[in-house]
Amino acid sequence: VQLQASGGGLVQAGGSLRLSCAASGRTVSSYAVGWFRQAPGKEREFAATISQSGGTTRYADSVKGRFTISRANAQNTVYLQMNSLKPEDTAVYYCAARGDGPTTKSATEYDYWGQGTQVTVSS
């Protein structure tokens, strides 16, 4: 499966963005999908993940209550709705798919990665 992340941009603190992760090659419904982010000079960190059916979601404490992950399997797309954005949310955001197994927060357990999309939150 190939993944294409999009929807990043520049937004003021308190604003919102919706990221999209479009899959091609295979149906995204076969995969658990996660969003990760990497800020300059920092390691890649987990943000959110969703199960194949969409029935299970998990979030990093830093984004819980502000970000919502969802999926539209008919459109072969997974979304990350980001509200109440903070300057510390500034990072390159990546989506990733796990070929087998449940949701996980560990980046090493994901098999496929999209290119990143830049999110910049100004204060």
N, C-alpha and C positions, 0 to 999 in steps of 0.2 A: 504494500500500500504506500502511496505517496501522499504527503501532507503539505498543505499550503496554508500558512498563517497570514492573516491580514487584519486590518482594522486599527492598527496602532496610529499614534499621532501625538500632537501637542495639545494639552488641555490644562486649564487652571485647576488649582486645588479645589476640591469640592465637586468637580465635574465628573462626567461619566464617559466611558467608552465601551464599545462592544467589540471584542475580538472574535474572529471566525477562524475555524480550522477546517478547511475543505479537504476531503479525502478523494483520491482517485485510484484506480487500479483494482481495488477491492472495496466491498461495502464496509463502511465504518462501524456498522452494527456488530461486527465480529470482534471488536476491540474495546477494551477499556482505554479511555483517553485521559491524558493528564495535561495540565498547563504548568509550566515551570518558568522561572524568570531569572535573569542574571543582570545584576547591576555592575557598573564599571568597578573593577578591582575586587569584586566579590565572587564567591562561588555560586553556581547555579542552585536555585532553591525551589522547592515544591510550592505550588500555589493552590491547585485544586485538581480533583480527579473525579471521573464519573464512570460507572459500570456500563457494561454492554447494553443493558436494558434501560439504563437511566434511573434505576430504582435506588442506587446507592451513590451518594456523593460525599466527598471528604475535602476539607479545607485546611490550609495552614491557619494557625491562630491569628497571624498578622492580617489576614484578609477575611476572616469569618465575619459574617454579618454585612459585608460590603460587596463581596464578589459572589456571583452565582454562575455555576457551570450548568449547561444544559446541552441536550443533543436533539437533532432533528434527523433521524436515521433516513427518512424518506429523501432528504436533501443531501445526505452523506456529509453532514456538517455538525461540528461541535462548537458551542459558543462559550465565551466567558464575558458575562456582563459585569462591568466594574463600575461601581458607584462610590461616591464620597472619596474620590481619589486624593491621595496625599503625595507630597514630593518624594517620600521614601518608596513609593510604588514605581518610581522611574526605573526602567530596566528594559532589556530586550526580552520579550515573551516568546516562548516556544511551546508548541503543542507536540505531544508524543503519543504513540499508540502501543499498547501491549498486546502481543499476539495471543497470549494464553494466560488465564488466571484472573483473579479478582483485582480490584483497584489496589494501588500501592502508592506510597509517597516517595518511593526510592527511584531515582532517575535511572539507576543501572538496570532496573527490571523492565524498562521500556525498550522495544525493539526498533521502532521507527520514529524518526524525528523530522519535523518540518523546519524550514528556515525561520529565523526569528522575525518578529515585528516590533519596532521600537515604540515604547510608550514613554512619553516625557510629561511630567506633571510639574507645572511651575507654581511657585508660592506667591 
